[in-house]
Structure formats: C-alpha cells, structure tokens
Amino acid sequence: RTLALAARFDLKDFDLHDYTGPSHKGHALLSDPANFAKVEVGLTFVGMVGLQDPPRETCKGAIEECRAAGVSVIMITGDNQITAEAIATNIGILKSSNSARSGKSFTGKELDEMSENQ
C-alpha cells in the first residue's frame, strides 16, 4: 500500500492551531465527518509511505493443501492488478511466470466484459 501524507499548517481560522485532543474546544469540528472537507483543503504534501500487509503465515500452506485436495484456489480482491498478482505469486496462487498476459489475472472491467461461459 502506498499512502501520501499531507498537512495543513494554518489552522487559526478553525481555532485548531493549538489543538490538544478531545477536550479541546475545536474538537467538535473534527468529530463530524461533514466538516472534513472544510479542514482538508490547502494541504501541503509532506511525504509518501509504503506499507505491506503480509499474508498470514498459514496462508501458503493452506493453499497447497487445497490444491492437493483438488480444490481450485482463486483470489478476488480490490487491489490494483499488479499488486494482486504480486500477492497471489507470494502465497502460491500464481506461479511467477503466470500474469495478466497469460490469462490468469483479470481486472474488474475485464470480468465485466466476459460472457457467462468465459
């Protein structure tokens, strides 16, 4: 996962320049999601962070057991196709030579365009 980090440094207009937590008088503004768009403007990009959410240690073994039992294993995810392929390769669903080009991975759009027989 890639996260962009941004900050707003001028919060005096919202009386949040000295914010200290839930007991602060401006906390109500931050507690209501309807107000987020008011505060989250004029942000300055301050960095980017990459995170990896590793699969459970038992995942790869479970996939191998399913295959040995004759169960076809598929993965459906909302991840980007390249990310999904990397995860599927890491846990043994795809072999490193399998990819979107070999017909083993599909985007949501590609699935929507397929016939029922495909």
PyMOL commands that set and color helices and strands:
alter all, ss='L'
color gray80, all
select helices_A, chain A and resi 12-14+27-31+33-39+59-68+81-91+100-102+108-113
alter helices_A, ss='H'
color red, helices_A
select strands_A, chain A and resi 2-7+44-50
alter strands_A, ss='S'
color yellow, strands_A
deselect
rebuild
show_as cartoon
